[in-house]
Amino acid sequence: MPVIDPELLAPLSKISDVLLKRPGKVSIEGIKRLSNIYGFETFNDTLTIGDNNNLVFTVNSRAGTPLVKSSVHPHHGQLIDRLSLSGKILLIDIDFHGGVVKNVSLSSAINLQPINGETYDFLEGNDEFEKLGSILYRNLQSSTLDKFNKNLRILSQFDRLTRF
């Protein structure tokens, strides 16, 4: 288990308390700020809607996948801003269109092992629990980051304490 410096706990606790009261508005910059405080790396890419409603990286993106020219799809060419939050084992992708969150997806580097014949996937949920991506998406439909902040803080603790 990682050792946490006790001298850092008090300042981090104060920062966390302030953020819980005033985390800001839902925006790429607001989410980046929270993510960096909780130890996630952030990356931006611009994607476009291509044929068959697929997202493809634009020519100016760091990913560099060429954009295929076509006018078959009615939404073809619309730009999507993707903000990726990367932890030790978690990757959260948040897609914005026109400043509004349109999609949230999560992935994990954990290889799930069955417990008593049952596999519990915290990302996918089950009959009793909702998918984590859906919860975060709903959090980001609010005007402020209050609920998202609380869930991101929990995810950051999970990400830090999980041994890979």
C-alpha positions as CSV (number, residue, x, y, z in Angstrom):
1,M,0.0,0.0,0.0
2,P,1.4,3.4,-0.9
3,V,2.6,5.6,2.0
4,I,0.9,9.0,2.3
5,D,3.0,11.8,3.8
6,P,1.1,13.0,6.9
7,E,2.3,16.6,6.2
8,L,0.4,16.6,3.0
9,L,-2.9,15.4,4.5
10,A,-3.8,18.7,6.3
11,P,-3.3,20.9,3.2
12,L,-5.0,18.4,0.9
13,S,-7.9,18.1,3.3
14,K,-8.4,21.9,3.3
15,I,-8.2,22.1,-0.5
16,S,-10.8,19.3,-0.7
17,D,-13.1,21.0,1.8
18,V,-13.0,24.2,-0.3
19,L,-13.6,22.3,-3.5
20,L,-16.6,20.5,-2.0
21,K,-18.2,23.9,-1.3
22,R,-17.1,25.6,-4.6
23,P,-16.0,23.2,-7.3
24,G,-17.1,25.5,-10.2
25,K,-19.2,25.3,-13.3
26,V,-19.3,22.4,-15.7
27,S,-16.6,23.2,-18.3
28,I,-13.4,21.7,-19.7
29,E,-11.3,24.0,-17.6
30,G,-13.3,23.3,-14.4
31,I,-12.9,19.6,-14.9
32,K,-9.2,19.9,-15.7
33,R,-8.7,21.9,-12.5
34,L,-10.4,19.3,-10.4
35,S,-8.7,16.4,-12.1
36,N,-5.2,17.8,-11.6
37,I,-6.0,18.4,-7.9
38,Y,-7.0,14.8,-7.5
39,G,-3.9,13.5,-9.3
40,F,-5.3,12.7,-12.8
41,E,-3.4,13.7,-15.9
42,T,-5.6,15.5,-18.5
43,F,-5.4,15.4,-22.3
44,N,-7.5,17.3,-24.9
45,D,-8.3,16.1,-28.4
46,T,-10.7,17.4,-31.1
47,L,-12.7,14.7,-32.9
48,T,-15.2,15.0,-35.6
49,I,-18.2,12.9,-36.4
50,G,-17.4,10.8,-39.5
51,D,-19.3,8.3,-41.6
52,N,-21.6,5.9,-39.7
53,N,-21.6,8.3,-36.7
54,N,-18.1,7.2,-35.8
55,L,-15.7,9.7,-34.0
56,V,-12.4,10.2,-35.8
57,F,-9.5,12.3,-34.8
58,T,-9.1,15.5,-36.8
59,V,-5.9,16.3,-38.7
60,N,-4.9,18.9,-36.0
61,S,-5.2,16.3,-33.2
62,R,-2.2,14.9,-31.4
63,A,-3.4,11.5,-32.5
64,G,-3.0,12.4,-36.1
65,T,-5.5,10.0,-37.7
66,P,-6.5,11.5,-41.1
67,L,-10.0,12.8,-41.5
68,V,-12.0,11.0,-44.2
69,K,-14.0,13.5,-46.4
70,S,-17.7,12.5,-46.9
71,S,-21.1,14.2,-46.7
72,V,-23.1,11.0,-46.3
73,H,-23.9,11.4,-42.6
74,P,-25.9,14.5,-41.6
75,H,-23.7,15.2,-38.6
76,H,-20.5,14.6,-40.5
77,G,-17.9,17.2,-39.7
78,Q,-19.3,18.4,-36.3
79,L,-16.5,18.9,-33.9
80,I,-16.4,17.1,-30.5
81,D,-13.9,18.2,-27.8
82,R,-12.7,15.2,-25.8
83,L,-11.2,15.6,-22.4
84,S,-9.4,12.5,-21.1
85,L,-8.6,12.0,-17.4
86,S,-5.9,9.5,-16.9
87,G,-5.0,7.9,-13.5
88,K,-2.9,4.8,-12.7
89,I,-5.6,2.4,-13.7
90,L,-8.6,4.5,-14.7
91,L,-9.2,6.4,-18.0
92,I,-12.3,8.7,-18.2
93,D,-13.2,10.3,-21.5
94,I,-15.6,13.2,-21.5
95,D,-17.0,14.4,-24.9
96,F,-18.2,18.0,-25.2
97,H,-20.2,19.4,-28.1
98,G,-20.9,23.1,-28.0
99,G,-19.7,23.3,-24.4
100,V,-22.2,20.7,-23.3
101,V,-21.2,17.2,-22.1
102,K,-22.6,14.6,-24.7
103,N,-20.9,11.4,-23.5
104,V,-18.8,10.0,-20.6
105,S,-16.9,6.7,-20.9
106,L,-14.6,4.9,-18.5
107,S,-12.1,2.1,-18.9
108,S,-9.9,0.4,-16.4
109,A,-6.6,-1.5,-16.5
110,I,-7.8,-4.0,-13.9
111,N,-8.3,-7.6,-15.0
112,L,-11.4,-8.7,-13.1
113,Q,-11.3,-12.0,-11.3
114,P,-14.4,-13.9,-10.2
115,I,-15.2,-14.0,-6.5
116,N,-17.3,-17.1,-5.7
117,G,-18.1,-17.5,-9.3
118,E,-19.4,-13.9,-9.7
119,T,-17.6,-11.1,-11.5
120,Y,-18.2,-7.6,-10.0
121,D,-17.5,-4.8,-12.5
122,F,-17.7,-1.4,-10.8
123,L,-17.6,0.2,-14.3
124,E,-20.5,-1.8,-15.8
125,G,-22.7,-2.0,-12.8
126,N,-25.3,-4.8,-12.4
127,D,-29.0,-5.2,-11.6
128,E,-28.6,-3.3,-8.4
129,F,-26.1,-0.6,-9.4
130,E,-26.0,1.8,-12.3
131,K,-23.0,2.0,-14.7
132,L,-20.4,4.4,-13.4
133,G,-20.2,6.2,-16.7
134,S,-24.0,7.0,-16.5
135,I,-23.6,8.4,-13.0
136,L,-20.8,10.7,-14.1
137,Y,-22.7,11.7,-17.2
138,R,-25.7,12.6,-15.1
139,N,-23.4,14.6,-12.7
140,L,-22.1,16.6,-15.6
141,Q,-25.6,17.5,-16.8
142,S,-25.9,19.9,-13.8
143,S,-24.7,23.5,-14.1
144,T,-22.0,23.0,-11.4
145,L,-19.4,20.3,-10.6
146,D,-20.7,19.6,-7.1
147,K,-21.7,15.9,-7.5
148,F,-19.0,15.2,-10.1
149,N,-16.4,16.5,-7.7
150,K,-17.5,14.1,-5.0
151,N,-17.5,11.1,-7.3
152,L,-14.1,12.1,-8.9
153,R,-12.6,12.4,-5.4
154,I,-13.8,8.8,-4.6
155,L,-12.5,7.6,-7.9
156,S,-9.1,9.2,-7.3
157,Q,-8.8,7.5,-4.0
158,F,-9.7,4.2,-5.6
159,D,-7.2,4.8,-8.4
160,R,-4.3,5.7,-5.9
161,L,-5.0,2.8,-3.5
162,T,-5.4,0.1,-6.1
163,R,-2.2,-2.0,-6.7
164,F,-1.7,-2.9,-10.3
